[in-house]
Amino acid sequence: MKKIEDKQTEEMEYDDTTSSSSSSSSSSNDDSQDDNDMSEGEYEDDDMKTKKVFLPGNELEEGEELVVDESAYRILHQAQTGAPCLSFDVIKDDLGNLRETYPMSMYLIAGTQAPRANVNNLLVIKMSNLHGIHAKNESDDDSSDSEDEDNTKSPVMSVASIRHQGCVNRVRCTQIGNTTLAASWSELGRVSLWNLNEELRSVDSQSLLSAYQKKYEKAETSVKPIFTFKGHLSEGYGIDWCHTETGTLATGDCKGNIHIWRCSDNGGTQSWNVDQRPYSSHVPFSVEDLQWSPNERHVLASCSVDKSIKIWDTRVNPHNACMLTALDAHSADVNVISWNRKETKFLVSGGDDGAIKVWDLRQFTNDGASSLATFKQHTAPVTTVEWHPEEATVFASGGADNQITQWDLSVEADQTEENNDEDIAKLPPQLLFIHQGQTDVKELHWHPQCPGTIISTALSGFNIFRTISV
């Protein structure tokens, strides 16, 4: 996992966007076209003569520019957080599941990667008033709306910051009872746990947020972690909360060691125990990502710079806990893995070789395994991949080539359909969508309560979008 190096200010912004993202993108020869002035009428037949689909790897001709095809999205927004964020996670809320009504609200926990001389933060973020494309275009087309009425369509972002020692390599959150906890990996080689309840209350109320900022952000005092583990031998990126055993966490470092954490309740007081005996089969190569099994609380998957994917049984002594291994799973570092939550025999992985691979765990042995499918759409390292939380055949991936791709393994090629565009005809039929516009994509997550909605972070900031494909 590569860190972000960027010298941005700490100012917070939140922008409604159409110009910075492009998907199944169109390129235009009309130099006078303003990306921000797109409307539904723009895509009439006469105008389509000058539009064409742009695919990553192609070059724009002189006079061409990328514009977003808004008709391909249901929702599309962007957000800036000053210092870029390498990692974030979605915080589950009480607003309901299967939310498809706009405007939407959502909560995130993110970690900054500010220059070393600057202060880094964990950011508890509430994004609200996220209108769909249709509602936004209606507002743009209605010239009679007053400025105050237009503001009702503007997205809102509230942020409560927690000072963090060192850049945040990766952050993940969970619920234990009525408490929302976050675990953060610091570049200083320590992992800390944070109680986010106060921050979540603050972003829901302007008065509470003002009081919070005065107490912590504008004073010498700071929020303290509830627990910090300094037993790793180096910094790391691998971290995941177990979904089937509350309060169980796995962390992996750049020396190849994995430690298991467990929470115990002593008369209503939480205490944390970290097993000092590491799972060390990857040593001395970095553990890049960790994923607990969605249905077996003692089973953990890891991937590494050693090009392998390993499956562990955490009930067994760490020296003998590695059950299955896919050696040379990729031809370079394996950066990320995701475990299918609906069909739990499947994993998907992404590597520095730009490949995405789908694996059937039933084919894993101690001698290795062959992937079920390999896709080479990305032209640079794959930095993030995640299965859809409800659709067993759908996943998304992102990489350093500034692409986010959506895939559906259930799609088969239509042999009767002809495509006159040779570039599009070469694309795998399982590729549903290409979202562009972000620089150096770092991480994406499907929102578990807002179907089809993806949040992604990159050097250029956050995107929140849902395509018409999922």
Buried (B, 14 or more C-beta within 10 A) or exposed (E): BEEBEBEBEEEBEBBBBBBBBBBBBBBBBEEEBEBEEBEBEBBEEEEEEEBBBBBBEEEEEEEBBBBBBBBBBBBBBBBBBBBBBBBBBBBBBEEEEEBEEBBBBBBBBBBBBBEEEBEBBBBBBBBBBBBBBBEBBBBBEEEEBEEEEEEEBEBEBBBBBBBBBBBBBBBBBBEBEEEBBBBBBBBEBBBBBBBBEBBBBBBBEEEBBEEBBEBBBEEEEBBEBEBBBEBBBEBBBBBBBBBEBBBBBBBBBBBBBBBBBBBEEEEEEBEBEBBEEBBBBBBEBBBBBBBBBBEBBBBBBBBBBBBBBBBBBBEEEBEEBBBBBBBEBBEEBBBBBBBBBBEBEBBBBBBBBBBBBBBBBEBBEEEBBEBBBEBEBBEBBBBBBBBBBBBBBBBBBBBBBBBBBBBBBEBEEEEEEEEEEEEEEEEEEBBBBBBBBBBBBBBBBBBBBBBBBBBBBBBBBBBBBBBBBB
